[in-house]
Amino acid sequence: MRPELRFLSSDTIETVLDEAIELLRDPGVRVHSDRALALLGDHGARVDMAAKVAYIPEDLALRALETVPRSFHLYDFQGNPTVHYGWDSVQFDPGSASIEILDVDATTSRAPVTADFVRYARLADSLPAIDAISTALVCADVPEAISDLYRLYLALLYARKPIVTGAFAVETWHVMKDLLVVLAGSEAALAAKPSAVFDVCPSPPLLWSEITCENLMDCATYSIPAELVSMPLTGATGPATLLGAVVQHAAENLSGITIHQLTNPGAPIVWGGSPAAFDMRTGTTPMGAIETMMIDCSYAEVGKHLGLPTHAYLGMSDAKMVDTQCGFESGMGAILGALTGINMISGPGMMDFESCFSLEKLVIDAEIVGMAKRLVAGVTPRETPIAVDLIRQVGHAGNFLATPHTRRWFREELFIPSAVVDRDFRRDWERKGGKSTLQRAHERAETLIAAYQPKDLPTEVVAELTAIASHAAQAAGMDRLPQIDR
């Protein structure tokens, strides 16, 4: 029996959806894309082109929901289905677009550069518990105009795992698609076996910018999976109540699904988000707040009720250092998301309101992820009878260590953590140097980065990827890309 967590009743979910659909009709959705407005108008929505508002009727939204795939896979570098979006599959990726990085011995963060992304990519690709790599760091040593495609370029050079990414402009999305096509071989091959998913973010409340709306439709056109990231902030850009935020989230995601499926019915899309409770004392958006986690789990329940693939930003912290707060916020979020059955949980390695990244935190979070996955695997009857024959056999002597039963099952029953997690007696811990969790995580990070073996990319593929990225860099005023060592 799989353990699970639920916040909402079926009746509450139906009410949320009823109110979300009502919001699509009135006040409607502001859409800063003439292409999307025309598409909606052609299919029965009332459109005010001057105000750029579409009033989406219920039947149009419901028809769009019917064509969304209930599950799909992302594929690794070798073409294997590695990440499953759908049902109760649970996977984790490091989250995206941090503008700061925290070094292990630092108390202040700094802007990351290419060398930092390379180290991150080697590490994330080497951690077994992390299912997909993300374009986690925004490199400050390239022009901002190409920062989105450059991150994907680096990820493609290093990652064997699928990639979670996103575009910052209409034009760069197409360059990013071209980069993915180089490895896939063709646009058709990429659509058949997608290796990446693109985050697309509506702006709260009920608004689509031109960039994100065009990205959404482009993803649909080429059947590259899109991941909706609706992000109402309670009391700021959304209702102050948790359930009110869930209603707004549902309306924004339903509007995105409608536009997406009208563009290309059957293209894969994910019911995701990154809402937050708004802290009135500081004006911040705490991703580690329990209320943020409750909103995330609740909106994911709405998506699962609709039978859709799901995503959330959880398993992260608002702490500024890898400390106690960092650990308990990240652990709670990862466990709650896993128990909800969210398909992709973005967050390991992230801190400081999604703006900062730590390699050591990523290593520690990988241990949390391993435990979360073990938790949702549940308690399974391994044999029949469960234990009576074995206990009779061992008797009162109690030496279960010597039995074949123990050798057969202990590795499947237990999640065996790395040395990052200390389970030694104190005297043994002291004998090994009395190192903190942060120190052990740093050592594991350095070991994995040093042991990383570059994936086997043909020379001509590397050259083509580099040519695409270099052309974009030159157009942005950069003569040559930063030097990297594969």
matplotlib code that plots the C-alpha trace (Angstrom):
import matplotlib.pyplot as plt

x = [0.0, 1.4, 1.3, -0.3, -1.3, -4.4, -5.5, -8.7, -11.9, -13.4, -16.2, -13.6, -11.7, -14.8, -15.6, -12.1, -12.5, -15.9, -14.6, -11.5, -13.7, -15.9, -12.8, -11.9, -15.3, -15.2, -12.9, -11.2, -7.5, -5.2, -3.1, -0.3, 0.0, -2.1, -1.5, -3.0, -5.9, -6.7, -6.5, -8.9, -11.2, -11.3, -12.4, -15.2, -13.8, -14.9, -11.8, -11.3, -8.3, -7.9, -7.8, -6.0, -8.5, -9.9, -13.1, -12.8, -16.1, -16.3, -16.8, -13.6, -11.5, -13.1, -12.4, -8.8, -8.5, -9.8, -6.8, -4.0, -1.9, -2.3, 1.3, 4.5, 8.2, 11.4, 14.3, 18.0, 21.0, 20.8, 17.1, 15.8, 12.5, 13.9, 11.4, 7.7, 5.2, 1.9, -0.1, 1.9, 5.4, 7.7, 11.0, 13.2, 15.3, 17.4, 15.2, 16.1, 17.5, 19.5, 21.3, 23.7, 25.8, 27.1, 30.6, 31.1, 33.3, 31.5, 28.9, 28.0, 26.8, 28.2, 27.1, 27.8, 30.0, 30.5, 33.0, 30.3, 27.7, 30.2, 30.9, 27.2, 26.3, 29.0, 27.7, 23.9, 24.5, 26.4, 23.9, 21.7, 18.8, 18.4, 16.3, 16.8, 19.3, 18.0, 19.5, 20.0, 22.5, 22.3, 25.9, 27.0, 30.0, 27.7, 25.3, 21.9, 20.3, 21.7, 21.7, 18.8, 20.1, 23.7, 22.6, 20.9, 24.0, 26.2, 23.6, 23.6, 27.3, 27.4, 24.1, 23.1, 19.8, 16.7, 16.7, 14.3, 14.8, 13.0, 13.4, 13.6, 12.7, 10.7, 13.7, 16.0, 13.3, 13.8, 17.6, 17.1, 14.9, 17.6, 20.1, 17.9, 17.3, 21.1, 21.2, 17.8, 18.7, 15.5, 12.4, 10.3, 12.8, 12.7, 8.9, 8.9, 11.5, 11.6, 14.8, 13.7, 10.7, 10.2, 8.9, 6.3, 5.1, 1.8, 2.0, -0.4, -3.2, -4.6, -2.1, 0.1, 3.1, 4.0, 7.2, 5.7, 2.6, 4.7, 6.9, 3.9, 2.5, 6.0, 6.3, 2.9, 3.8, 6.9, 5.4, 8.1, 6.7, 5.7, 5.5, 3.1, 4.4, 1.6, 2.8, 0.2, 1.4, -1.1, -2.3, 0.0, -0.7, -3.4, -6.0, -4.7, -6.3, -4.5, -7.6, -8.1, -4.5, -5.4, -8.4, -6.3, -3.6, -6.2, -7.6, -4.2, -3.2, -6.5, -6.0, -2.5, -3.8, -6.5, -4.1, -1.6, -4.0, -5.7, -2.2, -1.6, -4.1, -2.3, 0.9, 2.3, 1.8, 2.3, 0.1, 2.8, 3.6, 5.6, 3.1, 4.1, 2.7, 3.6, 5.3, 3.7, 6.5, 9.3, 7.7, 9.3, 7.9, 9.1, 9.3, 10.1, 6.9, 4.5, 1.7, 3.6, 4.0, 0.3, -0.7, 1.6, 0.2, -3.3, -2.9, -1.2, -4.3, -6.4, -4.2, -4.2, -8.0, -8.0, -5.7, -2.8, 0.9, 2.1, 5.0, 5.9, 8.8, 9.4, 12.4, 14.1, 14.8, 14.9, 18.0, 21.1, 23.5, 23.4, 22.2, 19.5, 16.7, 18.0, 17.6, 14.2, 12.6, 14.0, 13.2, 9.6, 8.9, 10.4, 8.5, 5.1, 5.6, 6.5, 3.5, 1.2, 2.6, 3.8, 5.6, 8.5, 9.6, 12.0, 14.1, 17.2, 20.2, 18.1, 17.9, 17.2, 13.7, 14.8, 17.6, 20.7, 22.3, 24.6, 26.4, 26.7, 23.0, 22.3, 24.3, 22.5, 19.2, 19.9, 19.9, 16.6, 15.3, 16.4, 14.5, 11.4, 11.4, 11.8, 8.9, 6.5, 7.5, 5.6, 5.6, 5.5, 4.7, 7.8, 6.9, 3.9, 3.6, 5.1, 7.3, 6.0, 8.1, 11.2, 10.7, 10.0, 13.2, 15.4, 13.7, 14.7, 18.4, 17.4, 20.3, 18.6, 21.9, 22.9, 19.7, 19.4, 16.2, 18.2, 20.8, 17.9, 15.9, 17.8, 19.0, 15.5, 13.9, 16.4, 17.6, 21.3, 22.6, 26.0, 28.6, 27.0, 24.6, 26.3, 25.2, 28.4, 28.9, 30.3, 33.8, 34.0, 32.7, 35.4, 38.1, 37.1, 37.7, 34.4, 33.2, 29.9, 27.3, 28.3, 32.0, 31.0, 28.7, 31.5, 33.9, 31.3, 30.6, 34.3, 34.8, 31.9, 32.9, 36.5, 35.3, 32.8, 33.4, 32.2, 29.4, 30.5, 29.4, 30.6, 33.0, 30.6, 27.7, 29.8, 30.9, 27.3, 26.1, 29.0, 28.4, 24.7, 25.6, 28.5, 26.4, 23.8, 26.7, 28.1, 24.6, 24.5, 27.9, 30.2, 33.1, 33.6, 32.1, 33.9, 36.4, 35.2, 36.9, 34.9]
y = [0.0, 3.3, 6.0, 9.2, 12.7, 14.6, 18.1, 18.5, 16.6, 15.7, 18.3, 21.0, 20.2, 20.4, 23.8, 25.0, 24.0, 25.5, 28.8, 28.7, 28.1, 31.0, 33.3, 32.3, 33.7, 36.8, 38.7, 36.5, 36.3, 39.1, 37.7, 39.8, 37.7, 38.5, 35.0, 33.5, 35.9, 35.1, 31.4, 31.7, 33.9, 31.4, 28.7, 30.4, 32.7, 36.3, 38.5, 42.2, 42.9, 46.5, 45.4, 42.1, 40.1, 36.7, 35.5, 31.7, 29.7, 26.5, 24.2, 25.4, 24.8, 21.4, 20.3, 21.4, 19.3, 16.2, 16.3, 16.6, 13.4, 11.8, 10.7, 10.9, 10.3, 12.3, 10.5, 10.4, 10.9, 7.3, 7.4, 5.5, 6.6, 7.9, 10.4, 9.5, 12.3, 10.9, 9.0, 8.8, 8.7, 10.9, 12.4, 15.3, 17.9, 20.7, 23.6, 26.4, 29.9, 30.7, 34.0, 33.4, 30.5, 29.9, 28.4, 26.0, 28.2, 31.5, 33.4, 35.6, 34.4, 35.5, 35.5, 32.1, 31.7, 29.0, 27.1, 26.9, 25.5, 22.9, 21.7, 21.7, 19.7, 17.1, 16.7, 16.6, 14.1, 11.9, 11.8, 8.7, 10.1, 13.2, 12.2, 15.1, 17.9, 21.5, 24.7, 25.7, 28.5, 31.8, 32.4, 36.0, 35.7, 35.7, 38.4, 38.3, 38.0, 34.5, 33.3, 30.9, 29.2, 29.1, 27.2, 24.6, 24.4, 23.6, 21.1, 19.3, 19.0, 17.3, 15.8, 12.2, 12.8, 14.6, 18.4, 20.9, 24.3, 27.5, 30.4, 34.1, 35.4, 34.4, 34.3, 32.3, 29.5, 28.6, 28.5, 26.2, 24.0, 23.9, 22.8, 20.0, 18.9, 18.5, 15.7, 14.2, 14.1, 15.8, 17.7, 14.5, 12.5, 15.1, 15.1, 11.3, 11.1, 14.5, 15.0, 18.3, 20.1, 23.9, 25.9, 28.5, 31.0, 33.0, 36.2, 36.6, 37.4, 35.9, 37.3, 35.8, 38.0, 37.8, 35.9, 33.1, 32.8, 32.5, 29.9, 28.0, 27.8, 27.0, 24.1, 22.8, 23.3, 21.1, 18.7, 19.6, 19.2, 22.4, 22.7, 25.4, 27.4, 29.5, 31.5, 33.5, 35.0, 35.0, 38.5, 40.1, 38.9, 36.4, 35.9, 35.8, 32.4, 29.2, 27.8, 31.1, 30.8, 27.3, 28.7, 31.3, 28.8, 26.5, 29.4, 30.4, 26.8, 26.1, 29.2, 27.9, 24.4, 25.9, 28.0, 25.1, 22.4, 24.7, 25.1, 21.4, 19.0, 16.1, 17.9, 17.1, 19.7, 19.6, 21.0, 22.8, 25.9, 27.9, 29.8, 31.0, 32.4, 36.1, 37.2, 40.5, 41.3, 41.2, 41.4, 38.1, 34.9, 32.1, 28.8, 27.0, 28.2, 25.3, 27.3, 27.3, 23.6, 23.2, 25.3, 23.2, 19.9, 21.2, 22.4, 19.2, 17.3, 19.4, 18.4, 14.8, 14.9, 16.0, 13.1, 15.4, 15.2, 17.4, 19.5, 21.7, 23.7, 21.9, 20.6, 23.9, 26.5, 30.2, 29.9, 31.9, 29.1, 25.3, 25.2, 23.8, 25.9, 24.8, 21.1, 21.1, 23.2, 21.1, 17.9, 18.8, 20.0, 16.9, 14.5, 16.3, 16.5, 12.8, 11.8, 13.9, 11.9, 15.0, 13.8, 16.3, 18.1, 21.0, 22.2, 20.2, 22.5, 25.7, 28.3, 32.0, 32.2, 30.2, 32.7, 30.9, 27.5, 25.3, 22.2, 20.9, 21.4, 19.5, 16.6, 16.7, 17.0, 13.9, 12.0, 13.5, 12.5, 8.9, 8.8, 10.4, 7.8, 5.0, 6.4, 6.4, 2.9, 1.9, -1.2, -4.2, -7.9, -9.7, -13.3, -15.4, -15.9, -12.6, -13.6, -16.5, -19.3, -17.2, -16.3, -19.9, -20.9, -18.4, -19.0, -17.4, -17.1, -14.0, -14.2, -13.0, -11.6, -15.2, -16.0, -16.0, -14.0, -11.0, -11.2, -11.4, -8.4, -5.9, -3.8, -3.7, -2.8, -0.1, 3.0, 3.0, 6.6, 7.7, 8.8, 12.2, 10.9, 10.0, 6.7, 5.9, 5.7, 8.9, 7.4, 6.3, 9.7, 11.4, 9.0, 10.0, 13.7, 14.7, 16.3, 18.1, 17.2, 20.2, 19.1, 15.5, 16.9, 19.0, 16.0, 13.9, 16.8, 17.1, 13.4, 13.0, 16.0, 14.7, 11.2, 12.5, 10.9, 13.1, 11.6, 10.3, 13.1, 12.8, 15.6, 16.9, 17.1, 19.2, 21.4, 21.9, 22.8, 25.2, 26.8, 27.5, 28.9, 30.9, 32.5, 33.6, 35.0, 37.0, 38.4, 39.5, 41.2, 38.5, 37.6, 34.1, 31.8, 31.2, 28.4, 25.1, 21.8, 18.6]
z = [0.0, -1.1, 1.6, 0.4, 1.6, 0.8, 1.7, -0.3, -0.5, -3.9, -3.4, -2.6, -5.7, -7.8, -6.3, -7.1, -10.7, -11.0, -9.7, -11.9, -15.0, -13.9, -13.7, -17.3, -18.4, -16.1, -15.8, -18.4, -19.1, -20.4, -23.2, -24.7, -27.8, -30.9, -32.2, -29.1, -29.0, -32.6, -31.9, -28.9, -30.9, -33.8, -31.4, -29.7, -27.0, -26.9, -27.5, -26.8, -29.0, -27.7, -24.0, -25.0, -22.9, -23.8, -22.2, -22.4, -22.3, -20.2, -23.1, -24.7, -21.6, -21.0, -24.6, -24.2, -21.1, -23.0, -25.4, -22.8, -22.6, -19.2, -19.1, -21.1, -20.7, -20.9, -22.4, -21.5, -23.7, -24.9, -25.8, -22.7, -21.1, -17.8, -16.3, -16.2, -15.9, -14.9, -12.2, -8.9, -10.3, -8.2, -9.5, -8.5, -10.3, -8.9, -10.0, -12.4, -12.8, -9.7, -10.0, -7.1, -5.9, -2.3, -2.0, 0.9, 2.9, 2.2, 4.2, 1.2, -2.2, -5.6, -9.3, -10.9, -14.1, -16.7, -14.5, -11.8, -14.2, -15.4, -11.9, -11.1, -14.3, -13.5, -9.9, -10.7, -13.5, -11.0, -8.2, -8.6, -6.6, -8.9, -11.9, -14.2, -14.5, -14.7, -16.1, -12.5, -12.7, -14.7, -15.9, -15.4, -17.8, -20.9, -22.1, -20.5, -23.9, -24.3, -20.7, -21.2, -24.3, -23.0, -19.9, -22.1, -24.3, -21.3, -20.0, -23.3, -23.3, -19.9, -19.0, -19.7, -17.8, -19.2, -18.8, -17.2, -18.7, -19.8, -22.2, -21.4, -24.9, -27.9, -30.2, -27.9, -27.5, -31.2, -30.7, -27.7, -29.8, -32.5, -29.8, -28.7, -32.3, -32.8, -30.3, -31.2, -35.0, -36.2, -35.0, -35.5, -33.4, -30.6, -30.6, -30.4, -27.6, -25.9, -23.8, -22.1, -20.7, -20.8, -17.8, -19.0, -16.4, -16.5, -14.6, -11.7, -11.7, -14.9, -17.4, -20.1, -21.3, -25.0, -24.2, -22.1, -24.3, -27.5, -25.7, -24.7, -28.2, -29.7, -27.3, -28.4, -32.1, -31.9, -29.2, -26.8, -23.3, -21.5, -17.7, -16.5, -13.5, -12.1, -9.1, -7.2, -3.9, -1.1, -0.3, -2.9, -6.4, -5.3, -2.6, 1.0, 1.6, 0.7, -1.1, -2.9, -4.3, -5.5, -7.4, -9.1, -9.9, -11.5, -13.6, -14.8, -15.7, -17.4, -19.6, -20.5, -21.3, -23.5, -25.5, -25.7, -26.8, -29.4, -30.9, -31.1, -29.5, -27.8, -27.2, -23.7, -20.9, -17.1, -14.3, -12.4, -10.4, -7.9, -5.7, -2.3, 0.9, 1.1, 4.4, 5.3, 7.8, 5.2, 1.8, 0.9, -0.7, 1.5, -0.4, 2.9, 4.5, 5.5, 3.8, 0.5, 0.8, 1.5, -1.5, -3.7, -2.5, -2.9, -6.4, -7.3, -6.0, -8.4, -11.3, -10.3, -10.0, -13.7, -14.5, -15.5, -15.1, -12.1, -11.0, -8.0, -6.5, -3.2, -1.3, -1.1, 1.7, 2.2, 4.4, 3.4, 4.6, 4.6, 8.1, 10.4, 8.7, 5.3, 6.3, 7.9, 5.3, 2.4, 4.1, 4.9, 1.3, -0.3, 1.9, 1.5, -2.3, -2.5, -0.4, -2.7, -5.6, -7.5, -10.7, -10.8, -7.7, -8.4, -5.5, -4.4, -4.1, -4.1, -1.3, -0.6, -2.3, -5.4, -6.1, -4.8, -5.3, -3.3, -4.5, -0.9, -0.4, -3.6, -2.2, 1.1, -0.6, -2.7, 0.6, 1.5, -2.0, -1.5, 1.8, 0.3, -2.5, 0.0, 2.0, -1.0, -1.9, 1.2, 3.4, 1.1, 2.1, 0.8, 1.6, 2.6, 5.5, 6.3, 9.2, 11.2, 9.6, 9.8, 13.5, 14.4, 12.5, 14.4, 17.7, 20.9, 19.9, 17.8, 15.3, 12.2, 10.8, 9.8, 7.8, 4.0, 4.5, 5.9, 3.0, 0.6, 1.7, 3.7, 0.7, -0.7, 2.6, 3.6, 1.8, 2.3, 2.5, 1.4, 4.0, 3.9, 6.5, 9.7, 11.4, 13.2, 16.9, 18.3, 18.9, 15.2, 14.0, 16.1, 14.8, 11.2, 12.0, 13.6, 10.3, 10.0, 7.5, 5.4, 5.3, 4.3, 1.6, 0.3, 0.1, -1.7, -4.2, -4.9, -5.3, -7.7, -9.8, -10.0, -11.0, -13.7, -17.1, -20.0, -22.0, -25.4, -27.8, -31.4, -32.3, -35.0, -32.6, -30.1, -33.0, -34.2, -30.7, -30.2, -33.6, -32.7, -29.3, -30.7, -33.4, -30.7, -28.6, -31.4, -32.2, -28.6, -28.8, -27.4, -29.6, -28.2, -25.6, -22.3, -22.4, -21.1, -20.4, -21.1]

ax = plt.figure().add_subplot(projection="3d")
ax.plot(x, y, z, "-o")
ax.set_aspect("equal")
plt.show()
